């Protein structure tokens, strides 16, 4: 069962805490690349969703995203490589989107700071 709630700030904090424990981040990927979509919070911005639990990522692996595969990313690579690249590309990070596709959209640099703290 998912630990995610409608409190997107709590889900963000859970994302950081869980991934620090497991050293894994989960995302969805198909042959065209990693899942990203238009931001609901910021106009003309793209957001790439990630989850701290495989089960939560799998819950979104349905309907229009059914052709994606749930894949893990080692946390060190996520923080050191991915967040840098996403920042350069101007892509936001969506953390632990719940069943209603609600989740905090954060700047990659802001998320990286949470791991250093």
Backbone as JSON, one array per atom type, in Angstrom:
{
  "sequence": "XXXXXXXXXXXXXXXXXXXXXXXXXXXXXXXXXXXXXXXXXXXXXXXXXXXXXXXXXXXXXXXXXXXXXXXXXXXXXXXXXXXXXXXXXXXXXXXXXXXXXXXXXXXXXXXXXXXXX",
  "N": [[0.83, -1.19, 0.0], [0.4, 2.26, -0.68], [2.31, 4.94, 0.72], [1.78, 7.48, 0.15], [0.09, 10.64, 0.32], [-2.48, 13.21, 0.17], [-1.07, 15.39, 0.82], [1.22, 17.21, -0.58], [3.68, 18.33, 0.11], [4.5, 16.77, 2.26], [4.76, 14.38, 0.87], [6.94, 15.0, -0.75], [8.96, 15.27, 1.2], [8.93, 12.65, 2.12], [9.83, 11.39, -0.18], [12.54, 12.23, -0.32], [13.5, 11.22, 2.16], [12.95, 8.42, 1.93], [14.39, 7.7, -0.42], [16.96, 8.24, 0.38], [17.31, 6.22, 2.2], [16.95, 3.81, 0.69], [18.59, 4.21, -1.43], [17.7, 4.39, -4.02], [15.87, 5.61, -6.84], [12.81, 5.83, -8.57], [11.53, 5.65, -11.87], [9.64, 6.14, -14.96], [9.97, 4.69, -18.11], [10.09, 4.51, -21.67], [10.59, 3.33, -25.09], [11.08, 5.74, -26.28], [12.15, 7.31, -24.35], [12.54, 8.75, -21.03], [9.67, 9.33, -18.99], [8.04, 12.41, -19.29], [6.14, 15.36, -18.77], [3.85, 18.13, -19.33], [4.12, 20.81, -17.07], [1.92, 21.37, -14.33], [1.98, 23.42, -12.65], [3.7, 25.44, -13.56], [3.84, 27.54, -16.32], [4.69, 26.7, -19.68], [6.66, 24.88, -18.92], [8.41, 21.83, -18.38], [7.99, 18.74, -16.72], [9.46, 16.04, -14.99], [8.45, 13.08, -13.66], [9.25, 11.3, -10.63], [9.57, 8.59, -8.31], [9.75, 7.41, -4.89], [9.2, 4.85, -4.22], [8.88, 1.67, -5.7], [6.34, 0.56, -6.05], [4.64, 2.77, -6.08], [5.43, 4.02, -8.41], [4.72, 2.04, -10.22], [1.96, 2.15, -10.01], [1.27, 4.18, -11.67], [1.77, 3.22, -14.11], [-0.07, 2.76, -16.22], [-2.92, 2.98, -18.46], [-2.5, 5.78, -20.52], [0.18, 5.7, -20.02], [0.93, 3.1, -20.08], [2.7, 1.8, -21.76], [5.16, 2.21, -20.75], [8.08, 1.34, -18.83], [8.85, 0.43, -15.52], [11.6, 1.64, -13.93], [14.64, 1.54, -12.03], [16.84, 4.01, -10.64], [20.05, 4.51, -9.51], [20.6, 6.32, -6.51], [22.89, 8.02, -6.17], [23.7, 8.52, -8.8], [21.4, 9.72, -9.76], [21.32, 12.1, -8.22], [23.87, 13.27, -8.73], [24.2, 13.26, -11.54], [21.69, 13.25, -13.05], [20.11, 15.34, -11.88], [21.68, 17.56, -12.4], [21.7, 17.59, -15.25], [18.94, 17.81, -15.77], [18.5, 20.3, -14.66], [20.07, 21.93, -16.32], [18.62, 21.57, -18.64], [16.32, 22.8, -17.99], [14.19, 21.42, -16.86], [11.7, 20.46, -14.58], [11.46, 18.58, -11.49], [9.21, 16.11, -10.65], [7.96, 14.96, -7.69], [7.12, 11.96, -6.13], [4.36, 11.62, -7.11], [0.96, 11.35, -6.35], [-1.98, 9.18, -6.45], [-3.79, 10.87, -7.68], [-2.26, 12.24, -9.4], [-0.99, 14.34, -8.22], [1.64, 16.24, -7.04], [4.65, 17.6, -5.71], [6.37, 19.97, -7.62], [9.61, 20.55, -8.25], [12.58, 22.58, -8.54], [15.48, 21.14, -9.96], [17.95, 21.81, -8.7], [17.12, 22.66, -6.21], [16.08, 20.33, -5.15], [18.43, 18.79, -5.08], [19.83, 20.12, -3.06], [18.4, 19.32, -0.84], [19.32, 16.79, -0.42], [21.87, 17.21, 0.41], [21.63, 18.39, 2.82]],
  "CA": [[0.0, 0.0, 0.0], [1.16, 3.49, -0.83], [2.44, 5.87, 1.85], [1.54, 8.83, -0.35], [-1.16, 11.26, 0.74], [-2.8, 14.4, -0.6], [-0.14, 16.44, 1.28], [2.35, 17.07, -1.51], [4.93, 18.68, 0.8], [4.88, 15.55, 3.01], [5.21, 13.39, -0.12], [8.29, 15.42, -1.14], [9.85, 14.9, 2.3], [9.0, 11.18, 2.1], [10.67, 11.06, -1.33], [13.94, 12.41, 0.08], [13.82, 10.28, 3.25], [12.94, 7.04, 1.43], [15.46, 7.45, -1.38], [18.22, 8.21, 1.15], [17.38, 4.9, 2.84], [17.06, 2.71, -0.27], [19.55, 4.62, -2.47], [17.08, 4.19, -5.34], [14.79, 6.47, -7.31], [12.06, 5.09, -9.59], [10.93, 6.43, -12.94], [8.99, 5.4, -16.04], [10.7, 4.89, -19.35], [9.75, 3.68, -22.83], [11.66, 3.38, -26.11], [11.35, 7.14, -26.64], [12.87, 7.97, -23.26], [11.9, 8.84, -19.71], [8.4, 10.05, -18.97], [7.96, 13.8, -18.86], [4.9, 15.98, -19.23], [3.75, 19.56, -19.07], [3.92, 21.2, -15.68], [0.61, 21.93, -13.99], [2.24, 24.59, -11.81], [4.46, 26.49, -14.25], [3.57, 27.6, -17.75], [5.81, 26.42, -20.59], [7.7, 24.09, -18.26], [8.27, 20.39, -18.45], [8.29, 18.1, -15.44], [9.74, 14.61, -15.09], [8.09, 12.5, -12.36], [10.01, 10.21, -10.02], [8.98, 8.1, -7.07], [10.68, 6.78, -3.96], [8.82, 3.44, -4.07], [8.55, 1.02, -6.96], [4.9, 0.35, -6.11], [3.99, 4.03, -6.46], [5.72, 4.22, -9.84], [3.92, 1.05, -10.96], [0.57, 2.58, -9.98], [1.08, 5.12, -12.78], [2.17, 2.5, -15.32], [-1.36, 2.34, -16.76], [-3.57, 3.83, -19.46], [-1.61, 6.36, -21.54], [1.57, 5.42, -19.66], [1.06, 1.64, -19.96], [3.83, 1.29, -22.55], [6.4, 2.53, -20.04], [8.64, 0.34, -17.92], [9.27, 1.01, -14.24], [13.03, 1.38, -13.8], [15.32, 2.18, -10.9], [18.03, 4.82, -10.89], [20.79, 4.64, -8.26], [20.47, 7.67, -5.98], [24.07, 8.86, -6.42], [23.66, 8.93, -10.22], [20.28, 10.65, -9.85], [21.68, 13.39, -7.63], [25.08, 13.86, -9.33], [24.1, 13.4, -13.0], [20.35, 13.59, -13.52], [19.64, 16.66, -11.43], [22.47, 18.55, -13.16], [21.21, 17.62, -16.62], [17.58, 18.35, -15.76], [18.64, 21.72, -14.38], [20.56, 22.55, -17.56], [17.55, 21.5, -19.64], [15.16, 23.55, -17.51], [13.1, 20.5, -16.56], [11.4, 20.33, -13.16], [11.34, 17.22, -10.98], [7.96, 15.82, -9.96], [8.3, 13.98, -6.66], [6.11, 11.12, -5.49], [2.99, 11.95, -7.5], [-0.01, 10.42, -5.78], [-2.92, 8.6, -7.41], [-4.46, 11.96, -8.39], [-1.19, 12.91, -10.15], [-0.58, 15.55, -7.51], [2.96, 16.11, -6.45], [5.44, 18.83, -5.7], [7.28, 20.15, -8.76], [10.71, 21.33, -7.7], [13.77, 22.8, -9.35], [16.47, 20.11, -9.65], [18.97, 22.29, -7.75], [16.48, 22.71, -4.9], [16.03, 18.94, -4.69], [19.8, 18.38, -4.77], [20.18, 20.7, -1.76], [17.74, 18.53, 0.19], [20.16, 15.61, -0.15], [23.11, 17.64, 1.05], [21.3, 18.87, 4.17]],
  "C": [[0.88, 1.26, 0.0], [1.19, 4.3, 0.46], [2.12, 7.29, 1.43], [0.17, 9.33, 0.07], [-1.46, 12.43, -0.17], [-1.91, 15.58, -0.19], [1.14, 16.35, 0.45], [3.68, 17.46, -0.89], [5.42, 17.46, 1.6], [5.39, 14.47, 2.06], [6.62, 13.7, -0.62], [9.29, 15.01, -0.06], [10.02, 13.39, 2.38], [9.91, 10.71, 0.97], [12.15, 11.12, -0.94], [14.34, 11.39, 1.14], [13.93, 8.84, 2.74], [14.11, 6.76, 0.5], [16.82, 7.46, -0.7], [18.41, 6.84, 1.78], [17.67, 3.79, 1.84], [18.16, 2.96, -1.31], [19.03, 4.36, -3.88], [15.99, 5.21, -5.58], [14.12, 5.7, -8.44], [11.44, 6.03, -10.6], [10.3, 5.53, -13.98], [9.69, 5.74, -17.35], [10.14, 3.99, -20.46], [10.83, 3.85, -23.89], [11.98, 4.81, -26.54], [12.09, 7.89, -25.54], [12.06, 7.97, -21.97], [10.65, 9.7, -19.79], [8.59, 11.49, -18.51], [6.67, 14.36, -19.42], [4.89, 17.46, -18.88], [3.49, 19.81, -17.59], [2.51, 21.72, -15.47], [0.78, 23.21, -13.19], [2.86, 25.76, -12.57], [4.22, 26.42, -15.75], [4.84, 27.36, -18.56], [6.96, 25.68, -19.92], [7.37, 22.61, -18.39], [8.64, 19.82, -17.09], [8.48, 16.6, -15.68], [9.43, 13.99, -13.72], [8.99, 11.35, -11.94], [9.35, 9.83, -8.71], [10.05, 7.45, -6.2], [10.36, 5.31, -3.74], [8.4, 2.88, -5.42], [7.04, 0.88, -7.14], [4.17, 1.62, -6.56], [4.24, 4.35, -7.93], [4.84, 3.29, -10.67], [2.44, 1.46, -11.03], [0.25, 3.53, -11.14], [1.39, 4.49, -14.14], [0.94, 1.9, -16.0], [-1.84, 3.33, -17.81], [-2.56, 4.42, -20.44], [-0.13, 6.13, -21.23], [1.84, 3.91, -19.55], [2.24, 1.08, -20.74], [5.18, 1.62, -21.92], [6.81, 1.37, -19.15], [9.07, 1.07, -16.66], [10.73, 0.64, -14.02], [13.62, 2.14, -12.62], [16.54, 2.96, -11.38], [18.76, 4.9, -9.55], [20.8, 6.1, -7.8], [21.67, 8.56, -6.29], [24.08, 9.36, -7.86], [22.54, 9.95, -10.42], [20.68, 12.04, -9.38], [22.84, 14.05, -8.39], [24.96, 14.11, -10.83], [22.75, 13.94, -13.45], [19.95, 15.01, -13.14], [20.4, 17.78, -12.12], [21.92, 18.71, -14.57], [19.81, 18.22, -16.7], [17.6, 19.86, -15.53], [19.08, 22.48, -15.63], [19.48, 22.61, -18.62], [16.3, 22.28, -19.22], [13.95, 22.68, -17.2], [12.94, 20.38, -15.04], [11.32, 18.86, -12.77], [10.01, 17.1, -10.24], [8.22, 14.72, -8.96], [7.08, 13.29, -6.11], [4.68, 11.55, -5.81], [2.05, 10.9, -6.95], [-0.98, 9.93, -6.86], [-3.67, 9.65, -8.22], [-3.47, 12.77, -9.25], [-0.83, 14.25, -9.53], [0.77, 15.29, -6.88], [3.7, 17.43, -6.56], [6.34, 18.84, -6.93], [8.39, 21.07, -8.27], [11.84, 21.5, -8.72], [14.79, 21.72, -8.98], [17.51, 20.55, -8.62], [18.41, 22.33, -6.33], [16.42, 21.3, -4.3], [17.43, 18.45, -4.29], [20.23, 18.89, -3.39], [19.57, 19.9, -0.61], [18.55, 17.28, 0.55], [21.45, 15.98, 0.56], [22.89, 18.03, 2.5], [21.31, 17.81, 5.22]]
}
